[in-house]
Amino acid sequence: MRHDLSPAMLQSFLRIRAEYLAMTGVYATPKGSAVRAAKEQLRQLAGVSREEFRLAWTGQLTAPNPRVKLWLALGISPAALDLRLTDDGQEDQRGESEVPG
């Protein structure tokens, strides 16, 4: 099975998670504000900068370290899938991903 942890897939997962958190009432604010709050929660949980999160949200984040952090915040470990994320926004099916420290 081929796993896809591309920037486009990360974008999709982030948007789905933020919408889910907003729709389930985790945040007692109007919908737009709830999505913003969910995005900020995900960003803080991952420990990435606002710019890194913005790039991920738009499907443009190619740097491996913040991508790994965001996938981990979403509950998906590239290392557990035996993937190493690369600088060009791709992944290799060999070795372990660097786990952010």
Backbone hydrogen bonds in HBPLUS format (Angstrom, degrees):
<---DONOR---> <-ACCEPTOR-->    atom                        ^
c    i                          cat <-CA-CA->   ^        H-A-AA   ^      H-
h    n   atom  resd res      DA  || num        DHA   H-A  angle D-A-AA Bond
n    s   type  num  typ     dist DA aas  dist angle  dist       angle   num
A0010-LEU N   A0006-SER O   2.92 MM   4  6.22 159.7  1.96 156.3 162.4     1
A0011-GLN N   A0007-PRO O   2.94 MM   4  6.13 156.9  2.00 144.7 150.9     2
A0012-SER N   A0008-ALA O   3.09 MM   4  6.37 157.9  2.14 142.3 147.5     3
A0013-PHE N   A0009-MET O   2.93 MM   4  6.23 165.5  1.96 155.5 158.6     4
A0014-LEU N   A0010-LEU O   2.91 MM   4  6.08 165.0  1.93 157.2 160.9     5
A0015-ARG N   A0011-GLN O   3.04 MM   4  6.23 165.7  2.06 153.5 157.1     6
A0016-ILE N   A0012-SER O   2.93 MM   4  6.10 160.8  1.97 152.9 158.6     7
A0017-ARG N   A0013-PHE O   2.93 MM   4  6.05 164.7  1.95 150.1 154.4     8
A0018-ALA N   A0014-LEU O   2.95 MM   4  6.12 164.8  1.97 151.1 155.3     9
A0019-GLU N   A0015-ARG O   2.98 MM   4  6.08 164.1  2.01 147.0 151.7    10
A0020-TYR N   A0016-ILE O   2.86 MM   4  5.99 156.5  1.91 147.8 155.1    11
A0021-LEU N   A0017-ARG O   2.90 MM   4  6.12 167.2  1.92 154.5 157.1    12
A0022-ALA N   A0018-ALA O   2.97 MM   4  6.16 155.1  2.04 145.4 152.7    13
A0023-MET N   A0019-GLU O   2.82 MM   4  6.00 157.6  1.87 151.3 157.4    14
A0024-THR N   A0020-TYR O   2.93 MM   4  6.04 146.8  2.04 152.9 160.8    15
A0026-VAL N   A0021-LEU O   3.33 MM   5  5.66 152.2  2.42 168.7 170.4    16
A0025-GLY N   A0022-ALA O   3.44 MM   3  5.65 161.8  2.48 103.5 107.7    17
A0033-SER N   A0030-PRO O   2.95 MM   3  5.40 115.5  2.38 113.1 128.6    18
A0034-ALA N   A0030-PRO O   2.87 MM   4  6.07 151.5  1.95 154.4 163.1    19
A0034-ALA N   A0031-LYS O   3.05 MM   3  4.94 115.1  2.49  92.7 109.1    20
A0035-VAL N   A0031-LYS O   2.97 MM   4  6.27 154.8  2.03 157.4 162.8    21
A0036-ARG N   A0032-GLY O   3.13 MM   4  6.39 160.6  2.17 144.3 149.6    22
A0037-ALA N   A0033-SER O   2.84 MM   4  6.07 157.2  1.89 148.4 154.9    23
A0038-ALA N   A0034-ALA O   2.89 MM   4  6.09 154.1  1.95 144.6 151.8    24
A0039-LYS N   A0035-VAL O   2.88 MM   4  6.12 157.1  1.93 151.7 157.8    25
A0040-GLU N   A0036-ARG O   3.00 MM   4  6.26 160.4  2.04 149.0 154.0    26
A0041-GLN N   A0037-ALA O   2.92 MM   4  6.15 154.5  1.98 145.9 153.3    27
A0042-LEU N   A0038-ALA O   2.94 MM   4  6.18 162.7  1.97 151.7 155.7    28
A0043-ARG N   A0039-LYS O   2.89 MM   4  6.13 158.5  1.94 149.9 156.3    29
A0044-GLN N   A0040-GLU O   2.92 MM   4  6.10 165.6  1.94 152.4 155.5    30
A0045-LEU N   A0041-GLN O   2.87 MM   4  6.00 162.1  1.90 151.2 156.9    31
A0046-ALA N   A0042-LEU O   2.99 MM   4  6.13 153.3  2.06 146.1 152.5    32
A0047-GLY N   A0043-ARG O   2.93 MM   4  6.08 133.3  2.16 138.0 151.5    33
A0048-VAL N   A0043-ARG O   3.35 MM   5  5.81 162.3  2.38 152.8 156.0    34
A0047-GLY N   A0044-GLN O   3.11 MM   3  4.90 125.3  2.42  90.4 105.2    35
A0053-PHE N   A0049-SER O   2.95 MM   4  6.20 160.9  1.98 149.3 154.7    36
A0054-ARG N   A0050-ARG O   2.83 MM   4  6.03 156.1  1.88 146.5 153.7    37
A0055-LEU N   A0051-GLU O   2.93 MM   4  6.17 160.0  1.97 150.7 155.4    38
A0056-ALA N   A0052-GLU O   2.95 MM   4  6.21 155.3  2.02 145.2 152.4    39
A0057-TRP N   A0053-PHE O   2.76 MM   4  5.96 159.8  1.80 154.7 160.5    40
A0058-THR N   A0054-ARG O   3.09 MM   4  6.28 137.8  2.28 141.1 151.2    41
A0060-GLN N   A0055-LEU O   2.73 MM   5  4.86 156.3  1.79 157.3 151.7    42
A0059-GLY N   A0056-ALA O   3.05 MM   3  4.97 160.8  2.08 103.3 109.0    43
A0068-VAL N   A0064-PRO O   2.86 MM   4  6.10 157.1  1.92 157.9 163.7    44
A0069-LYS N   A0065-ASN O   3.06 MM   4  6.35 163.3  2.09 151.6 156.1    45
A0070-LEU N   A0066-PRO O   2.94 MM   4  6.13 157.4  1.99 146.7 152.2    46
A0071-TRP N   A0067-ARG O   2.91 MM   4  6.14 164.4  1.93 153.2 157.4    47
A0072-LEU N   A0068-VAL O   2.89 MM   4  6.11 159.7  1.93 153.1 159.0    48
A0073-ALA N   A0069-LYS O   2.97 MM   4  6.24 149.9  2.07 142.4 150.7    49
A0074-LEU N   A0070-LEU O   3.04 MM   4  6.33 133.7  2.26 140.7 153.3    50
A0074-LEU N   A0071-TRP O   3.05 MM   3  5.01 130.2  2.31  94.2 108.1    51
A0076-ILE N   A0071-TRP O   2.88 MM   5  5.19 164.7  1.91 149.0 144.4    52
A0075-GLY N   A0072-LEU O   2.93 MM   3  4.94 156.5  1.99 103.0 110.1    53
A0081-LEU N   A0077-SER O   3.25 MM   4  6.60 135.1  2.47 142.8 154.8    54
A0081-LEU N   A0078-PRO O   3.06 MM   3  5.10 133.3  2.29  96.6 109.8    55
A0083-LEU N   A0078-PRO O   2.86 MM   5  5.09 162.7  1.89 143.9 145.5    56
A0082-ASP N   A0079-ALA O   2.88 MM   3  4.79 157.0  1.93 105.3 110.8    57
A0084-ARG N   A0092-ASP O   2.99 MM   8  5.12 154.7  2.06 141.4 148.8    58
A0092-ASP N   A0084-ARG O   2.77 MM   8  5.12 161.1  1.81 144.7 150.0    59
A0086-THR N   A0090-GLN O   2.89 MM   4  5.34 172.1  1.90 138.7 139.1    60
A0089-GLY N   A0086-THR O   3.25 MM   3  5.83 153.4  2.33 122.6 122.5    61
